[in-house]
Amino acid sequence: MPNISNKGASMPESPIRKLVPYAENAIKEGKTIYHLNIGQPDIKTPEVALNAVKNQSLEILAYSRSEGSEAYRTKIAQYYQKNDIQVNHDDIIVTTGGSEALLFAFGSIMDADDEVIIPEPFYANYNGFSTASGINIVPVISKIEDNFALPPIEEFEKLITSKTKAILICNPGNPTGYLYSKEEITKLANLVKKHDLFLLADEVYREFAYDGHQHYSVMQAEGIEDHAIMIDSVSKRYSMCGARVGCLVSKNKTVIQTALKFAQARLSPPTFAQIASEAALETPQSYFDDVIEEYVERRNTLIQELEKIEGVKVAKPNGAFYCVVELPIKNADHFAQWLLEHFDIDGETVMVAPAAGFYSTPNVGLNQIRIAYVLKKESLIKAVSIIKKALTVYKD
Amino acid sequence: MPNISNKGASMPESPIRKLVPYAENAIKEGKTIYHLNIGQPDIKTPEVALNAVKNQSLEILAYSRSEGSEAYRTKIAQYYQKNDIQVNHDDIIVTTGGSEALLFAFGSIMDADDEVIIPEPFYANYNGFSTASGINIVPVISKIEDNFALPPIEEFEKLITSKTKAILICNPGNPTGYLYSKEEITKLANLVKKHDLFLLADEVYREFAYDGHQHYSVMQAEGIEDHAIMIDSVSKRYSMCGARVGCLVSKNKTVIQTALKFAQARLSPPTFAQIASEAALETPQSYFDDVIEEYVERRNTLIQELEKIEGVKVAKPNGAFYCVVELPIKNADHFAQWLLEHFDIDGETVMVAPAAGFYSTPNVGLNQIRIAYVLKKESLIKAVSIIKKALTVYKD
């Protein structure tokens, strides 16, 4: 039998997927699971987006342009302009989800064995994309005690080598929920300018900024027009994860021309989903106001309930819909599996994402979990009460 | 300004895209263009597929499973079984177009600098996927005199090195239209077994087999269950190029598990398009009968008209909807550009794909073009008459 590649063998498994068989067994046993583990919101997709697809009258479901339909790119550019991000349609390449935008960015700016510095904990699939691209992630640890704020800029600087091509941030962060300030972005901007690096920012949670904070994009930072590359997606903004539409945005023409060649090779992003995404831009502000209000209430409820548990430490997020929680246990991987296999209250249990998978440094975050607050308040209260009770029974 | 990667710089441009600015200029000048250059059929998408998307009542456009929805995979497996390909749903990973299936396959079985042997001329985007994956294509020339039949198996064998991991074929072929016989597939099967290689087959044109020929899949070849990987797509079968749904199929469990990790990193294939693709499987046989009849007539018309031109050599295709044509000129790149810039009959001209871009060996196929017969017969007759006249005027 022919061998698979070393690359394929070293592709990481998602830290959540490992638990899926245990969850499936729990469901077979008749248990109900509160899913705190996933980033699939329960928020309804705007009707205007769904209706656009229902009402289309295509006779041939044809390719769009490789860079995305002109109409859609023009409208996203307007959306960015309204959000104080000065870009035009030709600074934008529409991609199949934020995932593909990241792959195009990695391919466009990094060769085999090049390095990208990323504050950890970070979105676990960055590991998969870097393995697939043959590049290496160099992590900088951010700390739960600081709410996962940007680590001191010197920590980044001392990791820069001749292999370093970029710094990647997720803002607001998955899994941390941390929203970087203008000052933090400015520090990064100065650093990438000084060392002639790219600054990649995954800003797919831009709309989810709470407590009066304003999101500040790398595309707004002055003097780094040739360095900044923004990754975006409709998945979370409009609760359209299944659309698979994102984009790569940069004022650097060479980056756009290069990414376009990757885009041309795969022909086009999905057509139905572009129709939905274009229509989604008509979503009224009231939709977002309601969604933000809902998430803020969920976050407040979640944190309030978690803080009632002895020995639990919570990073207070002011963006996205995740938070990282430190538990009074040794190994969250084991705890998460145990919750599914051996624990329930009246047939109900909880699925969480062990946070170690969001760190690149080994043996960090072992006692942490990520909670996605994508469930209704009552469910969150119930879920946390199950964790609370479980912690009194669980033995490491 | 930070530099882009060597990989990005060496990503090839599509051989067709180079001509797009000239085509756009021609249109601005008021010319009408017969597009013989693209693989976007004018055939209508089956209504059953479009209606499924119109009639869906999703409230949340959610992720599907990374490997594709269970329902869809189950139904495609049934479709394959009906076509004498014995696979189950768990031998299938649904991908974002055949393109992504190829990228997953390359990533799963090849490391940087590994080699895949491909008969040329081949689908030009294989170049882009191999550059993106950091691997190398080793071409074997097939000849227009043989209708682009499989080159002698010894030609493959003498190219095999320790770096060789796979042989890739496109069957029926784009750009050649050649349909491999059972005997040819068997020869390849024996070779990959002997040298413990993978046999990748891009079979997205399976339905398009003419003149009573039956398509014979690598998945039907005996004894190479662990070697064979099939790439498929709904794009051409149902004229649904914009769906972006394909799949990777293999009986080799390790390959499937490895490809699944690539699939998990990008979360899921597009949901709307999976709904359309699942429904498309209900397309009545009469749809295909009509489509095949239409393509056969188009092919016959095209070849008949081309053969009237002195000095023109045509490979007679018995599959897909392309053919490669040798013209009595030196440089088809230049001719194709000249047609758009400097030639028209009553304001009408033709856009063709120069075939050199489908060869990996330099300076081969310079006098060849690829014609996609995706236009109505009358348009094909008109387009060929324009080429005929142009050849009497054109000077290399």
Interface residues (C-beta under 8 A of the other chain):
Chain A: M1 P2 I4 S5 N6 K7 G8 A9 M11 P12 E13 S14 R17 Q40 P41 D42 I43 K44 T45 A49 L50 V53 K54 N55 Q56 L58 E59 I60 L61 A62 Y63 S64 T96 G97 S99 E100 L103 G107 S108 I109 M110 D111 A112 D114 N125 G128 F129 A132 G134 K165 A166 V192 D196 L197 F198 D226 H227 S239 M240 C241 G242 A243 R244 N252 T254 V255 T258 A259 K261 F262 Q264 A265 R266 L267 S268 P269 P270 T271 F272 A273 A276
Chain B: M1 P2 I4 S5 N6 K7 G8 A9 M11 P12 E13 S14 R17 Q40 P41 D42 I43 K44 T45 A49 L50 V53 K54 N55 Q56 L58 E59 I60 L61 A62 Y63 S64 T96 G97 S99 E100 L103 G107 S108 I109 M110 D111 A112 D114 N125 G128 F129 A132 G134 K165 A166 V192 D196 L197 F198 D226 H227 S239 M240 C241 G242 A243 R244 N252 T254 V255 T258 A259 K261 F262 Q264 A265 R266 L267 S268 P269 P270 T271 F272 A273 A276
